[in-house]
């Protein structure tokens, strides 16, 4: 089983770091799709109070429930502090969206025992998985 499939099949709660309140943004579309497909979405954005009908938190440390996956929509150079915070809160997996590539952060997450996906879209990977289940 791929790391992507393992994460998508075993996770329920996804903290989306950098989730935009604007419906035309990729982060909004991906999080909306994941929510429609049964995942609990936790928006992490210091500039918003609520996104997709969910309470928004300024950072991962403020999230009051356990997080399975941290899905990152941030610039590649800003990923390492997010990984450090994800490790601190006990997340099981780190998912860097398409175009988000940070080898140092990925290595740090793996050292701490997290599953890591980099430069992949959670929405596209979930759809692929669903199609393979349907066929």
C-alpha positions as CSV (number, residue, x, y, z in Angstrom):
1,X,0.0,0.0,0.0
2,X,1.3,3.4,-0.9
3,X,2.0,6.0,1.9
4,X,-0.8,8.1,0.3
5,X,-3.3,5.3,0.5
6,X,-2.2,4.4,4.1
7,X,-2.7,8.0,5.3
8,X,-6.1,8.4,3.5
9,X,-7.4,5.0,4.7
10,X,-6.4,5.3,8.3
11,X,-7.0,9.0,9.0
12,X,-10.1,10.9,10.1
13,X,-9.0,14.3,11.3
14,X,-7.0,16.6,9.0
15,X,-5.6,20.0,10.1
16,X,-5.3,22.1,6.9
17,X,-2.5,24.7,7.5
18,X,-3.0,27.7,5.2
19,X,-6.6,27.0,4.4
20,X,-8.1,30.0,2.7
21,X,-11.6,31.3,3.2
22,X,-11.8,32.1,-0.5
23,X,-13.7,29.4,-2.4
24,X,-11.6,29.9,-5.6
25,X,-8.3,28.9,-3.8
26,X,-6.9,25.3,-4.1
27,X,-6.8,24.9,-0.3
28,X,-10.5,25.6,0.0
29,X,-11.5,23.3,-2.8
30,X,-9.3,20.4,-1.4
31,X,-10.6,20.9,2.1
32,X,-14.2,21.1,0.9
33,X,-13.8,17.9,-1.0
34,X,-12.2,16.1,1.9
35,X,-15.0,17.2,4.2
36,X,-17.6,16.0,1.7
37,X,-15.9,12.7,1.8
38,X,-16.1,12.1,5.5
39,X,-13.0,13.6,6.9
40,X,-13.0,16.1,9.9
41,X,-11.4,19.3,8.6
42,X,-9.7,21.6,11.0
43,X,-8.8,25.0,9.4
44,X,-5.5,26.5,10.6
45,X,-5.3,30.1,9.5
46,X,-4.6,33.0,11.9
47,X,-6.6,35.4,9.8
48,X,-10.0,33.7,10.0
49,X,-12.5,32.7,12.7
50,X,-14.4,30.1,10.7
51,X,-13.9,28.3,7.3
52,X,-16.2,25.7,5.8
53,X,-18.4,25.9,8.9
54,X,-15.5,24.8,11.1
55,X,-13.8,26.8,13.9
56,X,-10.4,28.1,12.7
57,X,-7.3,28.0,14.8
58,X,-4.2,30.3,14.5
59,X,-1.7,27.5,14.7
60,X,-1.5,23.7,15.3
61,X,-0.8,24.1,19.0
62,X,-4.2,25.7,19.4
63,X,-6.2,22.8,18.0
64,X,-8.0,21.2,20.9
65,X,-8.4,17.7,19.4
66,X,-5.9,15.0,18.2
67,X,-4.9,15.5,14.6
68,X,-4.1,12.5,12.3
69,X,-2.7,14.5,9.3
70,X,-1.3,18.0,8.8
71,X,-2.1,19.0,5.3
72,X,0.2,22.0,4.3
73,X,-0.7,24.8,1.9
74,X,2.3,27.0,2.6
75,X,5.4,28.0,0.7
76,X,8.1,25.3,0.8
77,X,10.5,27.4,2.9
78,X,7.9,27.9,5.6
79,X,7.3,24.2,6.2
80,X,9.9,23.3,8.8
81,X,8.3,25.2,11.7
82,X,4.9,23.6,10.8
83,X,6.6,20.1,10.9
84,X,8.1,20.9,14.3
85,X,4.6,21.9,15.6
86,X,3.0,18.8,14.1
87,X,5.6,16.6,15.9
88,X,4.9,18.4,19.1
89,X,1.1,17.8,18.9
90,X,1.5,14.2,18.0
91,X,0.2,14.2,14.4
92,X,0.7,10.9,12.6
93,X,1.3,12.2,9.1
94,X,2.5,15.2,7.2
95,X,1.1,16.0,3.8
96,X,2.7,18.7,1.7
97,X,0.5,19.7,-1.2
98,X,1.5,19.9,-4.9
99,X,4.4,22.3,-5.3
100,X,5.3,22.2,-1.6
101,X,8.8,20.5,-1.4
102,X,11.1,20.7,1.6
103,X,13.5,17.8,2.0
104,X,14.8,19.0,5.4
105,X,11.3,19.2,6.8
106,X,10.4,15.8,5.3
107,X,13.5,14.2,6.9
108,X,12.7,15.8,10.2
109,X,9.1,14.4,10.2
110,X,10.3,10.9,9.2
111,X,12.9,11.0,12.0
112,X,10.1,11.7,14.4
113,X,8.1,8.8,13.1
114,X,5.5,10.6,10.9
115,X,4.4,9.3,7.6
116,X,5.3,11.9,4.9
117,X,3.9,12.8,1.5
118,X,5.4,15.6,-0.4
119,X,4.4,17.4,-3.6
120,X,1.1,15.5,-4.0
121,X,-2.5,16.7,-3.9
122,X,-4.7,15.1,-1.3
123,X,-7.8,15.6,-3.4
124,X,-6.2,13.9,-6.5
125,X,-4.8,11.0,-4.5
126,X,-8.1,10.4,-2.8
127,X,-10.0,10.4,-6.1
128,X,-7.4,7.9,-7.5
129,X,-7.9,5.7,-4.5
130,X,-11.7,5.8,-4.9
131,X,-11.5,5.0,-8.6
132,X,-9.3,2.0,-7.9
133,X,-11.8,0.8,-5.2
134,X,-14.7,1.2,-7.7
135,X,-13.0,-0.8,-10.4
